[in-house]
């Protein structure tokens, strides 16, 4: 049986030129294509509790620790409860 060939879609996005400049600048800084930066941002927004897409685990843990120091224990527990409800 022959496999169906998937047709790759091409998208054209139009947005603010200053935003485009910021994306290109960040892509050059990281040494990746601008589309990679956009994909990373979209993945982050669609999966805010995901851990599988973390590239730099050390900075991620540092950011979590810094954020947790700013939260009270009650707020932290409330966030965990919200996360558990969103997974079910």
Phi and psi in degrees as a GROMACS rama.xvg file:
@    title "Ramachandran Plot"
@    xaxis  label "Phi"
@    yaxis  label "Psi"
@TYPE xy
-79.3773  140.499  UNK-2
-82.3177  142.297  UNK-3
-73.5477  133.053  UNK-4
-83.5419  126.216  UNK-5
-79.7165  133.483  UNK-6
-89.9707  123.011  UNK-7
-79.4318  127.505  UNK-8
-83.9574  142.85  UNK-9
-108.844  131.127  UNK-10
-113.679  148.219  UNK-11
-121.065  120.585  UNK-12
-107.662  137.397  UNK-13
-119.771  127.457  UNK-14
-153.039  177.887  UNK-15
-50.4762  136.941  UNK-16
-66.7706  -31.7  UNK-17
-69.403  -35.1603  UNK-18
-65.0179  -42.8777  UNK-19
-60.698  -42.112  UNK-20
-62.6089  -39.3022  UNK-21
-66.492  -40.0636  UNK-22
-65.5739  -43.8918  UNK-23
-64.8549  -40.2492  UNK-24
-63.3169  -44.167  UNK-25
-64.8299  -38.8498  UNK-26
-64.5471  -42.0296  UNK-27
-64.3009  -38.6572  UNK-28
-62.1853  -41.5873  UNK-29
-85.6192  -13.847  UNK-30
75.0556  35.0711  UNK-31
-128.398  171.477  UNK-32
-73.5661  148.365  UNK-33
-56.7596  -33.0205  UNK-34
-64.0521  -30.5006  UNK-35
-64.7327  -39.2175  UNK-36
-64.3007  -45.2544  UNK-37
-63.5072  -41.8151  UNK-38
-62.5865  -39.7446  UNK-39
-63.1446  -42.1972  UNK-40
-65.2191  -43.317  UNK-41
-65.1052  -43.8454  UNK-42
-59.6491  -41.6254  UNK-43
-62.28  -41.7129  UNK-44
-72.2968  -35.6  UNK-45
-81.6488  -21.8912  UNK-46
-132.55  69.4183  UNK-47
-66.3951  -22.5296  UNK-48
-103.264  6.96817  UNK-49
-72.2757  147.75  UNK-50
-121.712  -6.32617  UNK-51
-75.5262  -21.8204  UNK-52
-96.3541  9.86167  UNK-53
-73.4768  125.697  UNK-54
-94.7889  -40.2103  UNK-55
-116.915  94.9021  UNK-56
-66.9911  -31.9334  UNK-57
-65.2344  -48.2628  UNK-58
-67.0998  -31.6101  UNK-59
-64.5516  -45.659  UNK-60
-65.8829  -40.2833  UNK-61
-61.4403  -41.7795  UNK-62
-65.1353  -40.0954  UNK-63
-64.5247  -44.2234  UNK-64
-62.755  -42.2282  UNK-65
-63.4321  -42.7818  UNK-66
-66.4305  -37.7661  UNK-67
-69.0767  -27.8546  UNK-68
-68.1827  -28.1898  UNK-69
-81.5364  -21.2635  UNK-70
-90.8884  146.354  UNK-71
-78.1454  165.788  UNK-72
-62.2684  -39.6072  UNK-73
-64.331  -43.8199  UNK-74
-63.7326  -37.9373  UNK-75
-63.3584  -44.8777  UNK-76
-65.9499  -38.0745  UNK-77
-62.4811  -39.1467  UNK-78
-64.6971  -40.667  UNK-79
-63.1467  -42.258  UNK-80
-63.4858  -41.455  UNK-81
-62.4323  -40.6155  UNK-82
-64.1242  -42.5677  UNK-83
-64.1777  -39.6884  UNK-84
-67.5909  -35.5789  UNK-85
-70.7285  -24.8751  UNK-86
-80.8828  -19.725  UNK-87
